[in-house]
Amino acid sequence: MTDEHFEFFLEKMGPTVHKRCVPAQSVERFRGKLPDQLLAYWEEHGWCGYADGLFWTVDPSEYQPVLEAWIAGTGFMTQDATHWKSWGI
């Protein structure tokens, strides 16, 4: 369910572009790791662009190799409070 803040965002940003439905499996994979409200937005609106592609909601799994390359050898991989650790990287 969209809240008043996201309704305002949608009103200002216009219609979505390049929408992809988010599989229930993806929502469950990130439950407890990402905010419930974000997961609700995914369920209702999918992964898509806003403002003609200026802003995007994306599948974080698609960025796992990039994230891994970016933080490899930095020490971030060993910190407990990182989301990528819970994503299986």
C-alpha positions as protocol buffer text, in pm:
chain_id: "A"
residue {
  index: 1
  type: MET
  ca { x: 0 y: 0 z: 0 }
}
residue {
  index: 2
  type: THR
  ca { x: 140 y: 336 z: -104 }
}
residue {
  index: 3
  type: ASP
  ca { x: 176 y: 593 z: 172 }
}
residue {
  index: 4
  type: GLU
  ca { x: 116 y: 968 z: 141 }
}
residue {
  index: 5
  type: HIS
  ca { x: 486 y: 1042 z: 93 }
}
residue {
  index: 6
  type: PHE
  ca { x: 521 y: 800 z: -197 }
}
residue {
  index: 7
  type: GLU
  ca { x: 195 y: 929 z: -346 }
}
residue {
  index: 8
  type: PHE
  ca { x: 349 y: 1276 z: -344 }
}
residue {
  index: 9
  type: PHE
  ca { x: 664 y: 1137 z: -505 }
}
residue {
  index: 10
  type: LEU
  ca { x: 457 y: 967 z: -778 }
}
residue {
  index: 11
  type: GLU
  ca { x: 258 y: 1284 z: -835 }
}
residue {
  index: 12
  type: LYS
  ca { x: 575 y: 1489 z: -887 }
}
residue {
  index: 13
  type: MET
  ca { x: 776 y: 1228 z: -1079 }
}
residue {
  index: 14
  type: GLY
  ca { x: 507 y: 1122 z: -1324 }
}
residue {
  index: 15
  type: PRO
  ca { x: 433 y: 775 z: -1457 }
}
residue {
  index: 16
  type: THR
  ca { x: 673 y: 484 z: -1422 }
}
residue {
  index: 17
  type: VAL
  ca { x: 892 y: 367 z: -1709 }
}
residue {
  index: 18
  type: HIS
  ca { x: 1031 y: 21 z: -1788 }
}
residue {
  index: 19
  type: LYS
  ca { x: 843 y: -152 z: -1507 }
}
residue {
  index: 20
  type: ARG
  ca { x: 938 y: -507 z: -1409 }
}
residue {
  index: 21
  type: CYS
  ca { x: 724 y: -702 z: -1166 }
}
residue {
  index: 22
  type: VAL
  ca { x: 914 y: -812 z: -858 }
}
residue {
  index: 23
  type: PRO
  ca { x: 889 y: -1186 z: -791 }
}
residue {
  index: 24
  type: ALA
  ca { x: 762 y: -1281 z: -445 }
}
residue {
  index: 25
  type: GLN
  ca { x: 1085 y: -1480 z: -402 }
}
residue {
  index: 26
  type: SER
  ca { x: 1289 y: -1158 z: -435 }
}
residue {
  index: 27
  type: VAL
  ca { x: 1074 y: -977 z: -181 }
}
residue {
  index: 28
  type: GLU
  ca { x: 1117 y: -1262 z: 66 }
}
residue {
  index: 29
  type: ARG
  ca { x: 1493 y: -1277 z: 4 }
}
residue {
  index: 30
  type: PHE
  ca { x: 1528 y: -918 z: 123 }
}
residue {
  index: 31
  type: ARG
  ca { x: 1268 y: -926 z: 401 }
}
residue {
  index: 32
  type: GLY
  ca { x: 1437 y: -832 z: 728 }
}
residue {
  index: 33
  type: LYS
  ca { x: 1733 y: -688 z: 534 }
}
residue {
  index: 34
  type: LEU
  ca { x: 1565 y: -394 z: 364 }
}
residue {
  index: 35
  type: PRO
  ca { x: 1284 y: -178 z: 503 }
}
residue {
  index: 36
  type: ASP
  ca { x: 936 y: -331 z: 482 }
}
residue {
  index: 37
  type: GLN
  ca { x: 806 y: -12 z: 321 }
}
residue {
  index: 38
  type: LEU
  ca { x: 1054 y: -44 z: 34 }
}
residue {
  index: 39
  type: LEU
  ca { x: 946 y: -404 z: -17 }
}
residue {
  index: 40
  type: ALA
  ca { x: 583 y: -289 z: -22 }
}
residue {
  index: 41
  type: TYR
  ca { x: 672 y: -35 z: -294 }
}
residue {
  index: 42
  type: TRP
  ca { x: 839 y: -314 z: -492 }
}
residue {
  index: 43
  type: GLU
  ca { x: 529 y: -531 z: -461 }
}
residue {
  index: 44
  type: GLU
  ca { x: 294 y: -253 z: -567 }
}
residue {
  index: 45
  type: HIS
  ca { x: 504 y: -71 z: -828 }
}
residue {
  index: 46
  type: GLY
  ca { x: 775 y: -316 z: -930 }
}
residue {
  index: 47
  type: TRP
  ca { x: 1130 y: -227 z: -1023 }
}
residue {
  index: 48
  type: CYS
  ca { x: 1105 y: 72 z: -1254 }
}
residue {
  index: 49
  type: GLY
  ca { x: 1214 y: 423 z: -1339 }
}
residue {
  index: 50
  type: TYR
  ca { x: 1054 y: 751 z: -1241 }
}
residue {
  index: 51
  type: ALA
  ca { x: 1086 y: 1101 z: -1387 }
}
residue {
  index: 52
  type: ASP
  ca { x: 1165 y: 959 z: -1731 }
}
residue {
  index: 53
  type: GLY
  ca { x: 1439 y: 741 z: -1583 }
}
residue {
  index: 54
  type: LEU
  ca { x: 1601 y: 992 z: -1348 }
}
residue {
  index: 55
  type: PHE
  ca { x: 1525 y: 775 z: -1039 }
}
residue {
  index: 56
  type: TRP
  ca { x: 1506 y: 394 z: -1030 }
}
residue {
  index: 57
  type: THR
  ca { x: 1408 y: 111 z: -801 }
}
residue {
  index: 58
  type: VAL
  ca { x: 1622 y: -187 z: -896 }
}
residue {
  index: 59
  type: ASP
  ca { x: 1692 y: -550 z: -819 }
}
residue {
  index: 60
  type: PRO
  ca { x: 1989 y: -531 z: -579 }
}
residue {
  index: 61
  type: SER
  ca { x: 2096 y: -881 z: -685 }
}
residue {
  index: 62
  type: GLU
  ca { x: 2185 y: -752 z: -1030 }
}
residue {
  index: 63
  type: TYR
  ca { x: 2449 y: -526 z: -874 }
}
residue {
  index: 64
  type: GLN
  ca { x: 2617 y: -794 z: -663 }
}
residue {
  index: 65
  type: PRO
  ca { x: 2917 y: -838 z: -898 }
}
residue {
  index: 66
  type: VAL
  ca { x: 2969 y: -461 z: -919 }
}
residue {
  index: 67
  type: LEU
  ca { x: 2949 y: -423 z: -544 }
}
residue {
  index: 68
  type: GLU
  ca { x: 3183 y: -713 z: -491 }
}
residue {
  index: 69
  type: ALA
  ca { x: 3441 y: -560 z: -727 }
}
residue {
  index: 70
  type: TRP
  ca { x: 3402 y: -217 z: -572 }
}
residue {
  index: 71
  type: ILE
  ca { x: 3454 y: -318 z: -209 }
}
residue {
  index: 72
  type: ALA
  ca { x: 3687 y: -615 z: -252 }
}
residue {
  index: 73
  type: GLY
  ca { x: 3988 y: -578 z: -29 }
}
residue {
  index: 74
  type: THR
  ca { x: 3855 y: -273 z: 156 }
}
residue {
  index: 75
  type: GLY
  ca { x: 3760 y: -427 z: 488 }
}
residue {
  index: 76
  type: PHE
  ca { x: 3392 y: -355 z: 434 }
}
residue {
  index: 77
  type: MET
  ca { x: 3337 y: -721 z: 349 }
}
residue {
  index: 78
  type: THR
  ca { x: 3413 y: -815 z: 710 }
}
residue {
  index: 79
  type: GLN
  ca { x: 3188 y: -562 z: 884 }
}
residue {
  index: 80
  type: ASP
  ca { x: 2879 y: -706 z: 1051 }
}
residue {
  index: 81
  type: ALA
  ca { x: 2634 y: -427 z: 967 }
}
residue {
  index: 82
  type: THR
  ca { x: 2653 y: -454 z: 590 }
}
residue {
  index: 83
  type: HIS
  ca { x: 2362 y: -548 z: 367 }
}
residue {
  index: 84
  type: TRP
  ca { x: 2585 y: -711 z: 105 }
}
residue {
  index: 85
  type: LYS
  ca { x: 2691 y: -963 z: 362 }
}
residue {
  index: 86
  type: SER
  ca { x: 2329 y: -1071 z: 405 }
}
residue {
  index: 87
  type: TRP
  ca { x: 2287 y: -1084 z: 25 }
}
residue {
  index: 88
  type: GLY
  ca { x: 2536 y: -1368 z: 15 }
}
residue {
  index: 89
  type: ILE
  ca { x: 2840 y: -1181 z: -117 }
}
